[in-house]
Amino acid sequence: VDATARFAAGMALIAKSDCRACHSVKDKVLGPSFIAVAKKYKNNPSAVATLSNKIKNGGSGTWGHAEMPAHPALSNNELGSIVRYILSTGTPQKTQKSMPVTGSYTTSVPKGENDNGSYIFRAAYTDKGTASAAALTTENLLVLRGSLLTPSQANEAKEMAYNRDSTIVVVKTSGAYLKFNKVDLTDIKNVELKLLPRGRGTDPPSTIELRQGSVDGKVVGTFTGSLVGKNTVQVPVEGAEGKQDLYIIFSGNPARLNGVKFNNE
Ligand code: HEC
């Protein structure tokens, strides 16, 4: 996560509220600049609490006679994000390399990280502002999930039971499914289900179907067979179209799974 994305929540809350009428990052408007606030509270360990309170209740006297209105609608969490962003303006952030407006970008996993994280792409544009208006910034965030998803990352689970810490999900009845929103299956060769193997014994076959768009959408992969003794099942993907909601539907014998991996080879 880059520094800017870390403070994106605080920046967005400030943009939505009235703060910019009286504050800018660099210059004093009616209220102090955010950089001045950050410098003043740099070594103050209770800065987050003090400033959260001040923004919530309003007041004057610290910077002069002008008065800041109260902001009772902001929650403590929101205030925390806002204040952490304001305090971050006091130290120069690593500037991010700007990228061209169009083109492609190949991600690489940073040293020391495993490949189970997410990528956050932030597209931001800041104009130069005018004499009377602060520069405006607009931005969009795109979060890309890793190729290995845990059951708890499913956007919907029907007729599936989770264990206590949501690391394992068990199929309760035929027709149970996990839904993952907006999965891009382009170039994905198979979907690998990480299973907790079932015991020995005779086991009538299970069927696992991948469908795109809806529970009865286009079938883009099927596995039929026994799950006895298996800790993974690879369901080959065929005929998938781009980025759509993905349903993984289970029938036959119940499966227990703790991961879904998207393989491109
Ligand atoms: C109507 C103008 C106005 C608006 C709107 C406003 N402020 Fe202020 N703000 C001020 C003034 C004036 C001060 C200086 C108050 C003082 O001297 O105690 C101030 C002070 C502050 C301080 C420093 C407080 C301190 O005690 O050192 C922070 C942080 C701050 N504002 C954040 C915000 C945020 C965040 C918002 C939006 C949610 C906001 N302000 C909206 C006018 C405003």
Residues whose N, C-alpha, C, O or C-beta is under 5 A from the ligand:
A	BS01	HEC	S17 D18 C19 A21 C22 L30 G31 P32 V37 L51 K54 I55 G59 S60 G61 T62 W63 G64 A66 E67 M68 P69 H71 I82
